[in-house]
């Protein structure tokens, strides 16, 4: 019996100007994960991109790399989403740099593994503060800019764990389920102002940082659940974020799109 070849991702598609002329802000965009892939994809789709991250050195390095792709400096701001002053400084800085924010991609999140019986209040609170309350702060700040303009798009990064259970992930799953609920409720409030708010729910997107903080055994187990027999590439998640940010999704709001087959 022939052993099937290891699954490989498809060829990365070229840009099609889906975000031409748009100003896109991406949080937690330093490094090699979904945030930096989204920033790169947005540039390839014609956007002016502004990025933030809590890690100053990695943020500067990522901005320099993206600047080469964009052919122009990429504005970037250190932002800890647990601090309201940082979030407001990001929004104010983005508006000062580019004149407006058309799209806000809220990617910041924090994971970890702990059983409910062993989890401390501090572990629970930290994950909720970054992943859920941090997203809330960014949505609120973006809406305060977008509502007076009567235009804008917000895309939040959720997770399939907002729908399904996984051992050791009660805090992260609760936070991501909260992001989904926040997305739905905020979308209804924002719709009369012409603003759309949606979310993506990735399952497993492989990148070097994830590999460093997750055991090989768990990664193999999670990969085995994936319908294509492999983890997603971060750019594959970014493609869906770009779609939701674009005018092709003009009648979508309050939705969470699973980038996986693992809705339940």
VENCORRA-V377437 format. One record per backbone hydrogen bond with DSSP energy under -0.5 kcal/mol. CO is the residue of the C=O (numbers start at 1). NH is the residue of the N-H. Records with the same first field share a line. If there is no record, write none. Layout:
CO: NH / NH
This chain:
17: 20
18: 247
19: 22
22: 24 / 48
23: 102 / 103
24: 50
25: 105
26: 52
33: 37
34: 38
35: 39
36: 40
37: 41
38: 42
39: 43
40: 44
41: 45
42: 47
43: 46
45: 19
46: 21
47: 49
48: 24
50: 26
51: 77
52: 29
53: 79
54: 56
55: 59
56: 60
57: 61
58: 31 / 62
59: 63
60: 64
61: 65
62: 66
63: 67
64: 68
65: 69
66: 70
67: 71 / 72
73: 75
75: 51
77: 53
79: 81
80: 83
82: 84
83: 87
84: 88
85: 89
86: 90
87: 91
88: 92
89: 93
90: 94
91: 95
92: 96
93: 97
94: 98
95: 99
102: 153
103: 25 / 105
104: 106 / 155
105: 27 / 107
106: 157
115: 118 / 119
120: 124
121: 125
122: 126
123: 127
124: 128
125: 129
126: 130
127: 131
128: 132 / 133
129: 134
132: 136
133: 137
134: 138
135: 139
136: 140
137: 141
138: 142
139: 143
140: 144
141: 145
142: 145 / 146
143: 147
145: 149
146: 149 / 150 / 151
147: 150
152: 196
153: 104
154: 198
155: 106
156: 158 / 200
159: 162
160: 163 / 164
166: 169
168: 114
169: 173
170: 174
171: 175
172: 176
173: 177
174: 178
175: 179
176: 180
177: 181
178: 182
179: 183
180: 184
181: 185
182: 186
183: 187
184: 188
185: 189
186: 190
187: 191
188: 192
190: 193 / 195
191: 194
194: 152
196: 154
197: 254
198: 156
199: 257
200: 158
201: 259
202: 160
204: 206 / 232
206: 234
207: 211
208: 212
209: 213
210: 214
215: 219
216: 220
217: 221
218: 222
219: 223
220: 224
221: 225
222: 225 / 226
223: 226
226: 229
232: 206
233: 236 / 237
234: 238
235: 239
236: 240
237: 240 / 241
238: 242
239: 243
240: 244
241: 245
242: 246
243: 246
246: 249
247: 250
249: 252
251: 253
255: 199
256: 258
257: 201 / 259
258: 260
259: 203
261: 263
